Structure formats: structure tokens, C-alpha cells
Amino acid sequence: MWGRRTAYIRLSTPKKKVNGIQKQSDFEKVNESIQLEIFHDAGVIGKTLKNQLIERLNLRNACGHPNSVAITEGVACAHVEFLAANVYSL
């Protein structure tokens, strides 16, 4: 399992030198979607939470670049509420 994940880490970070996760700061070099896969494989989060977090990661990424996406205050509040309830409670 971890050998496969290490291969994903290497593929997802071609410009950064990552030889696996040895300490917490190593996660800074790994793509967020790969981190979610690692947490899922390690049993830290379930499949449903992983999928929901990937959706929210995609929303965050869409909002971080100039485009025509309009995000309302309600969507932003729901996004923060979800993260507070599901991530910061871990």
C-alpha cells in the first residue's frame, strides 16, 4: 500500500524532491489531492469524506484563479462550515 502511495507522491511532485513521508513537514511538498488519498488509505478518513473534500478542493481551486464562476456568500459559508465540522474535528 505505502509503496504504491510513494509512487503517487513521486509522480504528483515531479518538480519537488519527495522520497516518501518521513515527517509532518513532508506533506507540504505533496499535492493536496494525493494527501487525501494517503489519509484515506491510512484509514484516517472514509471514502465519502475523501470525495467531499476533493469536491471542496476543486471549488477552492476554481475560486483561486480568474474565471466566470460566481460564489455566493451562502456557498462560502457552507464551505467553511463543512470544513470546520469535518476537518478541524479530526
C-alpha positions in Angstrom: 0.0 0.0 0.0 2.6 2.6 1.0 4.9 1.6 -1.9 2.1 2.5 -4.3 1.4 5.7 -2.5 5.1 6.7 -2.6 5.0 6.2 -6.4 1.9 8.5 -6.5 3.8 11.1 -4.4 6.8 10.9 -6.8 4.5 11.3 -9.9 2.5 14.1 -8.4 5.5 16.1 -7.4 7.9 16.0 -10.3 9.5 19.4 -9.6 9.9 18.7 -5.9 12.1 16.1 -4.3 9.9 13.8 -2.2 11.0 10.3 -1.3 8.0 9.5 0.8 6.6 10.9 4.0 9.1 10.9 6.9 7.8 13.8 9.0 4.8 16.1 9.1 6.5 18.9 7.1 7.0 16.5 4.1 3.2 16.8 3.4 3.9 20.4 2.3 5.6 19.1 -0.8 2.7 16.8 -1.7 -0.3 17.7 -3.8 -3.5 18.1 -1.7 -5.5 15.5 -3.6 -2.7 13.0 -3.1 -2.7 13.8 0.6 -6.4 13.0 0.7 -5.7 9.6 -1.0 -2.9 8.9 1.6 -5.3 9.8 4.5 -8.0 7.6 3.1 -5.6 4.6 2.6 -4.3 5.1 6.1 -7.9 4.9 7.5 -7.8 8.5 8.8 -10.8 9.5 6.6 -13.5 7.4 4.9 -14.4 7.3 1.2 -17.3 9.6 1.5 -15.4 12.3 3.4 -12.5 12.0 0.9 -14.9 12.5 -2.0 -16.5 15.5 -0.3 -13.1 17.1 0.4 -12.0 16.6 -3.2 -15.1 18.5 -4.3 -14.3 21.3 -1.9 -10.7 21.3 -3.0 -11.9 21.7 -6.6 -14.1 24.6 -5.6 -11.3 26.3 -3.8 -9.0 25.8 -6.8 -11.7 27.2 -9.1 -12.1 30.3 -7.0 -8.3 30.8 -6.8 -8.0 31.7 -10.5 -9.6 34.3 -12.7 -12.8 32.9 -14.2 -16.5 33.4 -14.6 -17.5 31.4 -11.5 -19.7 33.3 -9.1 -19.7 32.1 -5.5 -22.4 33.5 -3.2 -22.0 34.2 0.5 -24.1 31.2 1.3 -21.8 28.9 -0.7 -18.8 30.3 1.0 -20.3 29.9 4.5 -21.4 26.3 3.8 -17.9 25.6 2.6 -16.3 26.9 5.8 -18.9 25.2 8.0 -18.3 21.9 6.3 -14.5 22.2 6.8 -14.9 23.2 10.4 -17.2 20.3 11.1 -15.3 17.6 9.2 -11.6 18.6 9.1 -10.9 20.5 12.3 -12.8 17.9 14.4 -10.3 15.1 13.3 
